[in-house]
Amino acid sequence: MIWSKCSDRLESSKLKYRLFWLGFTGAIALLLVLEAPNFLTRTGLRWADSEETVTRARGISWLRNYGNEETILKACYERPRRVFDVSSWLTDSSDAVTQDDARKIFYQVTGRPFNSVQPPSMYTREGRWNMLDEEFTWEFDTALGSTSVAGRVRGLRMISSRMDSRIETASALAYTEWTMEFENQASMAREVRTQIKLPSGGVVSRLTLWVDGEEREAAFASRAQTRKAYQKIAVERRRDPVLVTTSGPDQILMQCFPVPADGGKMKIRFGITSPLDMLDLQNGRVRLPAMVERNFNLKDGLKHSVWLESRSELEGDESFFRQGSLKDGDFTLQGKLLDDELLAVESSIQVMRPEAVTQVWTEAQEKDHVVVQRLIEQQAQPLKSTVVVIDGSVSMASCFDEIHGSLMTLESLSQVRVVVASDLPAFQDESGDPVVFNLNEATEQLSTTQPVGGQDNLLALATAWDVAGEIGASTIWWIHGPQPTLLEDMAPMLQRMERSRGDVQLISYAMANGPNRIMEAFDGLNASVVPKYAKLGATMKKWVSAHAEGYKNYEFERSQQKSAPSLVLSEENKVSRHIERLWAAHEVDALSASKRVSEAIRLASKQQLVTPVTGAVVLETVEQYKEMGLTPVPVDTVPGIPEPSTMVLMLLGILVCLGRLKIISLRRSNDLAGNMNHPVR
């Protein structure tokens, strides 16, 4: 009986022991099953970060097929050795993937920049754990003071935005001021960073910061000097500077710090001088500036308030703008546009000039000199060949049909070569180099292949450059989506562009909006961005037509000349100093291209322009300017747009003056008549 009881207890203990280990094993198995996607993703991340090309390609392919997107996204913000999920413990943490490498991999796998996606959140059993949440939602801004926009930081947002633009029809140019205000709801100071696409040929000619409600103007100096001042005053001392530098053709980077914590605000304004794109002597067009990348959010429902005015009639898409007029004779366009709408084709502005003015002038800064602008007709240059590079990233998936049709507009050219930037077998040879197609082969491949991930366009561009030299092409069309990160070294491509001495021009056409790290690196080189006035097919068709025999193109010719009696200039055609700013911007590019950088910096600084060799910075106090060896520009030298009320007052003032002159004239006439009636004896 005793033995029976002991036996029962032993069997019961064995059962409990078996049940315990069965439950424990089941829990571990369940945990492994739940963590399997993360584990497989962490493994793929390490393969994709390998130095070996084959392993790297296997890792990217693995992640596209089996990877967990949220795990890759977390890796974009994790600091090495501070990872909190189980899968990271099961893999080798001594060789962790860095943030920068993870961000490249995220783009290659998904085809989207990491900062275009809502940041990941971390939770514990007791709810959201602030430390983890802050770690992974940009509470700590690792890009502070750098030239990288990086991810959107928590609590920072734009709360107001207005654009005021004056279009000078005689000068065929526009001056636009964009005023922005930001608010920081986070518990620490924030830096605003945004890349802004300028109107084609535009140059920043004014920068203003509000300090304690007062406007402070910028100092213009070399790029290195302005950035050094910003780094020292803003990042180290946490004062109130704002900095603007170029960031590729027709693009700038604006950053300001600090936006005070707990509801603090910061207000800035910058002005842009830009030429009209002339279709003929009387019809021109222009686009508005727009943000292509930012590290802040927008206030719910925020729209950009736009006001354009001109002495000539303006036209815009009725869904975006409404026409109007002022009592003084000005025509206006008004609109409230969402952020994406600023980049839409429909947001372009058409300008009708009442008279075909072909020559205008202004007094130059240099004593006894003038700047003359001529709008001249140019006969079309013959075009026989071109090379086209097509981005094979997934962001282009909806564009392939449009690209397919657009390529057919090039059929009239004798030689067209096409290179597709893609890691798919159809577009690479056995050695991994891009395949060069003729027009028919390219259209056939594009119609049967679906793009995947985010592709490296640098190798395709370098190949296209070599092909252009072989067939004698002077242009390369690059049709692409966002390029949020550099996947390879820029040096080989930069070498080709610098050594070609301007014989080959790169024409960039973005099918989708977003950052472009490759074009940023081409700042100051022979590369241009096509302004989006039309869809790709219509744009390429017009480009081909513009090179057809007998076609007339209209271009600006600006020059600085010494005043002389032989130089006949009509007072009626005297215009504002904006044409001098555009002349100076072109001269700066020419001086830089000929390696006369010091002269370029002096000219750009004197003319108060942001160029590839100069920047603009606003500091808080006069002492700070002196410390950094900078001088803010005098208020009376900056361009501006008169408020409507100011213009009315000016008009009234003119009328009053004319009235007083009329009264004085009548009095003199009466006095003269009186003297004649009563001659002196």
Steps between C-alpha positions, in 0.01 A plus 500: 500500500785736590677398184185568299473854641868569432460367150197725440690803627797414280277463196330832588838675530615357168175618342544849642863500390401391151221756486740774618756423233227450241359842587845657514597349164168609353550855627850512355371360171217756496746777578727380219205486260397853596856624472575309178419797268723729708776236519491441124503877444800553731683225314416657164616839626843360579523338158392825330771684695774263385808624315463217248288589197338155469408484870369856489276423203373183673415702810301762305309227315436314828361812668274581206348152519504418873597814691286680756478868404447624855815323620704661220346836588596461865859432393498842332476664845671250731837587639749213496479271806176663619248261347213365706331217306561126544614444141797729554612285793486189282731655240852624534470849651873564475460581130184711510378685189547876540219753457641629171538152353152400619354808330667405172371145530147620582497700177644213294239258636188722503582772249399769750714732711486400866385846614192485274352230727334546839767426763473174698367498857619284791276362775551304822247307707429818696426700186718739310844537655612857441869421478452247223243714323736796503785282375307392195296813419777752461496650852875523449581670169821338374518731195501826699704764317586270209419530129265200521127550546469151654183381678208708621554605858234471764292806593626729222253636246436782256204709618479765226625553145449783253650580160492848352620537143546802275539422130679771305384456143742747338794323669340158439574385855335430833597589854340272760516520879412192707423565866489197734426464870581193708388376841672249728281304742781268615682526831831595339608756240472393137670580169295557184650352183339497157606471138315737269469479125536845342345625175727415207804728495402652834742636760441594865559874535363569849483326839326637809452374856265646759678550835275624783253623240761695302622412150872421467663479158767247398870522430618348170845342492680183395324171555762390755488825697119512527478135605774549758309795647179295511671203665665716766209729587210260449624154590762584763343805666137419413416852386276607209666468155349395168713371213430456127737322259453342160431127486520410133378673182201728573482376859590634846532369854348722770567431867436698818567427867385502769123499484436532878344208688149479645313701238783730386479654154740618229420709190715537188470636146709463187472669161558340158581678175419283197465552123186416308517207261416679174300309237522796263547876531164552674418179689689368799448268794641438846460256788474553873763373746413179684638276774635165382626375839445616860562386856178650642129436467233742381225635720177311434333638188783746430493655155751737346344841443612623157469853357642596159469842338612659175428788261411229245230239505581176686347158444501190719300180537151590622507218755802663669469876436244773455562809291451854620607859448588805708392863463852604403480277191684192627376152417509236775485125555407368844494148631531271799701193403579179683864402522481238223310741275798738488690230309213412266513583129180703541660750741703674226422864416460644150590865436384706200718802426304784334805617307788299361776688686831352390750725683500639855772641725581605854775693672768264628658493844834576336534873446435629146380161384164360392364147457316439173265207441397396150244237405633353180391243244728202454490264208459138603815290533473170311453191715593154372549281806436469872528252786216428742542361852187358663472437872377144560387562859154399618400867531497499119255211467204718410716702257633226273207521257546877475877458452439234235288743297733793561802315361325477166524880464873445443450284188604785271854498642759292321645343815328441836648280771316401819644379830270375778625525859390164642648196672258267317663248262330651194694824542843367602761296317693211656752731664224713660544801269193671348384383158485774232181471289390663178160670496295198391675259739445740790128546436455123476679436830313778680164358389574156647690580822377628834738724700598395853657661807727801489766486231848648480499748209866602520638201307236550229585873473872428473430243226281750316777761517741260333242410234434871431868542420492203263200616294570876524192587709505835682210425735400227742139482613462357850140398576475404864321486833635614840865423578494529881844355562828448320553127453845523341796735483440819297866543400491313162192694385632837619825433317314444173298820542796716596731368226243523220534882515130554446482300176228275646202637691293295744126577485308381805125431485343377826192283455435498875580761762762446768864562593777440249844448652659452156388839366613663826853385422473657151466847650685743274560245221346468153172351617150645479157417637203511263222714651171312494279699267367185333506121508812316386376424147408862425826623655719268290299575186554874551870439564537311172303771316719773652796345316322465167618704202333842480377498861563817702594490868497805725784559742619779727832669442621715792815710513659770711621798299666831571269798466582710194321751275516244221296256709141600421262393777138606528374615840176318423688169504681557829408224745585375850835356611372144474649465151840585651456219752425251221801628302721458808373146565599400147840668538561313827437168324741596220771610745461178703522287186829667409635435853490870598315419820626798706368742238171311489462526879573874497246568225224285654555653846493853359178429309349326808434164335495138616701299247698172497796698646312729744235478770282735705481500880306711749648534850334642809726794595749745347769355728448154353543636147824673600630187673446293187640765265165559330301812414121493466372669186347849539120490509472750214691265264274194531225432248140502614135492398296807600187420696176586314432776754850641439443502126170681545670760721775540239236552232316753715830675570569525127151637439543756779836610357349531152213698648737736679704547182177580313400756763846662492484509121157668508619752756800589287273538199267728696796704630635538149160608372473750784841647422402541137180684601695724739831584338776647713541868465 
